[in-house]
């Protein structure tokens, strides 16, 4: 189910863009490998916010609220001053062209 992930990313190392435009969530298998970097802003899955390494919040990035958008909201909401790192666990795999696989219908199971 988890196809790609990133752990303990520092907020200050993310290009958040300006206003409601731009930004990137770049990551690579090896540190400082800009040539093979992947933009994970459209990733889906779950994420965790930390202050240093203490867990603060766990959230979900679904089809309508992709990972980058969800994280960016938390920069100015009630959690804004409470986190400085994040981890994410995505359902979209990385392709050979350093992109993300197409989204498939997500199955959601609820307890009755």
C-alpha positions in Angstrom: 0.0 0.0 0.0 2.8 2.5 0.9 4.7 3.1 -2.4 7.0 6.0 -1.3 7.8 7.9 1.8 9.9 10.7 3.3 10.8 11.0 7.0 11.6 14.0 9.2 11.8 16.6 6.4 12.7 20.0 7.8 10.1 22.8 7.0 12.8 25.3 6.2 14.2 23.1 3.3 10.9 23.1 1.4 10.1 25.6 -1.4 6.7 26.7 -0.3 6.2 29.1 -3.2 4.4 32.4 -2.9 0.8 33.1 -1.9 -1.3 30.3 -3.6 1.1 29.6 -6.4 4.3 27.7 -7.0 6.3 25.6 -4.6 7.8 22.2 -4.7 8.2 19.2 -2.4 11.4 17.8 -3.8 13.0 14.6 -2.6 15.5 12.0 -3.9 16.7 8.6 -2.9 20.1 10.0 -2.1 20.8 13.3 -0.4 21.8 16.2 -2.7 20.8 14.2 -5.8 19.1 17.1 -7.6 19.3 15.4 -11.0 17.0 12.6 -9.8 14.7 14.7 -7.6 11.0 13.9 -7.6 8.3 16.5 -6.8 6.0 14.9 -4.2 3.6 17.7 -3.9 0.8 15.7 -5.6 1.3 12.7 -3.4 -1.6 11.1 -1.6 -1.4 9.2 1.7 -0.8 10.1 5.4 1.5 12.5 7.0 2.8 13.4 10.5 3.9 16.7 11.9 6.6 16.9 14.5 8.2 19.5 16.7 11.8 18.4 16.3 11.1 14.6 16.7 8.0 14.8 19.0 4.8 13.9 17.2 2.3 16.8 17.1 -0.4 15.8 14.5 -1.3 13.0 12.0 -3.3 13.9 8.9 -4.5 12.5 5.6 -3.8 13.8 2.1 -6.6 12.5 -0.2 -7.4 13.1 -3.8 -8.8 16.6 -3.3 -6.2 17.8 -0.7 -2.8 16.6 -1.9 0.2 16.4 0.4 1.7 19.8 -0.5 -1.6 21.6 -0.1 -2.3 19.9 3.3 1.1 20.8 4.6 0.9 24.3 3.4 -2.4 24.9 5.2 -0.7 23.9 8.4 1.8 26.7 8.0 -0.9 29.2 8.9 -3.6 27.3 10.8 -3.8 26.4 14.6 -0.8 24.1 14.2 1.5 26.7 12.5 3.9 27.4 15.4 3.8 23.8 16.7 5.7 21.9 14.0 9.0 22.2 12.2 9.4 18.7 10.6 7.1 16.3 8.8 7.1 12.7 7.5 4.8 11.3 4.8 3.8 7.9 3.5 2.4 7.9 0.0 0.3 5.6 -2.1 1.7 6.7 -5.4 5.0 5.1 -6.5 7.9 6.9 -8.2 8.2 6.2 -12.0 11.4 5.6 -14.0 11.0 9.2 -15.3 11.1 10.6 -11.7 7.4 11.4 -11.5 4.6 9.8 -9.7 2.4 6.9 -10.9 -1.2 7.7 -12.0 -3.8 7.9 -9.3 -6.2 5.0 -9.0 -9.5 4.8 -7.3 -8.9 4.6 -3.6 -10.8 2.1 -1.6 -12.0 3.4 1.8 -13.1 0.9 4.4 -15.3 2.2 7.2 -16.3 0.4 10.4 -20.1 -0.2 10.6 
